[in-house]
């Protein structure tokens, strides 16, 4: 059975904000690769702290625990528990929350999990074969009712119903295991990134790119930056190539 290497490139920018509430981490332990993006929720005190606690917790888990692909749910729940402990010890941070999306691979198979609206896209042979579904009111409405007008006008359309540091312990969405293929590509990103780049554009730029860095820089410079305003949200992305 072929074991592949996962090459990556990451970027994070505060956009037009004073504080970057996004965070990411890229970890490798033996033949395991782990990539995480987190977006501290704007409007909540300590969003930047929450996202950093989450990514630091993932790094700690990967470096110290016994790892398998089945560990992903425990890893995300551990990050949630770290945030909860900090909330309990500091009243000023009781309202901090963060999204999370994590990709874990042993070089043969890959699994991913998420909570919130930070996304993972899986590309193969010029197509997006999988994408996480946002844990937002608008996503639920679009799937259940399929009424775009209600979706656009609903005052809570962007509200999250699942994230780290929420009222109840997190129940992340974990995928089944995918067998890796050469030339597979993954994109993990916050909403400040994916909201301005269409899936078809991701595929077009991927076909033109030989490295994850080239792919992300192409999308960022040619797609994202011409479309954002001076007050744009933070944005973070990790591109991963299977080789």
N, C-alpha and C positions, 0 to 999 in steps of 0.2 A: 504493500500500500504506500503510495507516494505521500511524502510529507513536504508541504510547501512552506516557503518563507513569506511572511507578510511585511511588505515595505509600506512605510507611512510618511505622511507629512501633515503638520497641524498648523493652524493659525488662529489667533484670537485678537480682537480689536474692540476697544470701547465704543466705537462708532462716534456719535456726537454726545455721548454721556461723560460725566466727570468720573464715574466709577464703572469699572468693568465687572459686572455681576456674573459673567460666564467664567467657567473653569474647565480644564481638560487634563487628562493624564494618559500616557502611553507607557505600558509596562510589558516587559518580557521576562519570563522566568522559565529557564530551560527551553522546552519546545512550546510553551504557552505564550500567547500574545493576548493582551487585554487593552482595549481602548475605550475611553469614557469621555463624554461631554455632559456638562451640567450647566443649567441656567437658573441662577438665583432669581426668584420672582420679584419683578419690579414693583415698587410701591410698598414693599415689606421691609422693615428694618432688618439689616443683616443679610440681604440677599447674596452679597458677595462672600460673606462668611459661610453661609449655607452651602454654596456651590463648591467652595474650597474644602470645607469639611467633607463633603461627599467624595470628591476626587482623592483627597488624602486618605480617606477610609478605604476606598477601593485599592489604592496602592498598598496600604498596610495589609489588607486582606490577601492580596495576590502574593505579597512577599513573605507572609508568615504562615498562612494556612495551607492545608493539604488541598491541592487544586485538581479539579476535574471539570469537565463541561457541565456536570450537574451542580457545580458550586455557584453558578451565577446568581441564582435566586438568593442564596444565603449571603452572597457578597453585597447585593443591593440592599437587602434587609439590614445587613450590618451597617452600611452607610446611613440608613435611616435611623438606626439606633444611636449612632454617634451624634447625629443632629439633635435627636430627642434629649439625649443626656445634656447637651449644651443648652438647649432651651430650658431645661429644668434647673440648671445652675445659674442662669443669667436671665433675669426677668425682661431685660431690654431686648432679648433675642427670641422671645416666645413666639413671635409671628413670622420668623424667618422660614422660608421654604425653598425648595429647588426642584427642578426637573432632573432627570437623569436618563441617559441611554448608554448602554455598555455592550461592546462586542467582545466575545471570548472565543479563542480558537486554539486548538492543539496542533494546527498545521495540516490537519486532515479534515476535520469538521469544524463548524462554527455555530455558535448560538448567540442570541442577543436578547436583551431585556430592556424595558424602559418604563418610566412613569412620567407622565406629563406630555409636553408637545415638542421636546427635542427629538429629532428623527434619525433613523437609520435607513439608508437605501442600499439595496443589493443589486448590482448590475452584472449581467452575463450576456455575452454574444449580442451586444448592442441593444439590450432591453433591460428595463428595471423589472426584476423577477420577484422582488419583495420590498415592502416598505412598512415601517411601523405605522400604527394608527394613533392619532393624537388623542390624548385623554382630555378632551375639551367638550363643552356643551355643543358647539357647532358640529363637531365630528359625529356626535351621537345623533343630533337632529338630521344631519345629511344621510346617515345610514338608516335611521328608523322611519323618517317621514319623507325624505327626499324632496323637501320644499325649499328651494334656494332662497326665495324672498324672506321667509321666516328666518332662515339661517343668517341672512345678512342683517336683519333688523333686530334680532334678539339681543337685548342689552347685555346678556351674560354669555354671548357666543364664544368669547375667548377664555372664559373661566375654566380653570382646571378642576377636574374631579379626582385626580390622582397625582400625588407628588410626594417627595420626601419632606418630613417634618409636618405633615398634615395632622388632623385631629386623631385619626386612627392609624395604626401601623400600616406601612405601605404593603400593597399586594401587587408587585410588579408583573407586567405581562412578559412572559418568557416564551420564546419561539421553540419549536422543535429543532433538532439538529439538522444542519445543512451540510452535505458533502461538498468540500471545496473543489473547484476546477481551476486550472491555470487560466490566467487573465481575468478572473473574477475581480470585481472592485466593490468597495464599500464607501459610503459617505455617511459620516455622523455629523450632525450639525444642529445648532440652535435655531429658533424661529427667526431670529434676526438675519439668518443666512438663507434658509430655504424659502422664506416668504417672497424673495425677490428673484429667484432663479427657477424657471420652469423645469420640470422633469426632462422634457425633450432637450432642453439646453444642456442639462447635465450630461445626457447621453452624447450629444454632439461634441461637446468639449472633451469628454472622455475618449472618444474615438480619435481625437487629434493629439492626445497626450501620451507620452512615453513614461512618465513618472507621476507619482501622486502630487509632487510639488508643482509640476507643470499644469496638471489638471486644476488644482485649487487656485493657482495664480491666474489661470485663464478665466475661470468663472468669476473670481473676485474682481479682477481689473476690467473685464469686458462686459460682465453681466451685472454684478452687484453694485459697484461704485457709481456707474452712471445713473442708477435708478434711486439712490437713497438721498435723503435730505441731510442737512447739517445737524439735525437733532435725532438722527437715526439711532436705533437700538444697538446694543452690543451684538457682535456676531462672532461665532466660533465654529470651526469645522476641522474634521480630521478625514483625510483621504487615505484609503488603504488599498494596495494592490497585492494580489496573490500571485506569487512567482515561483 
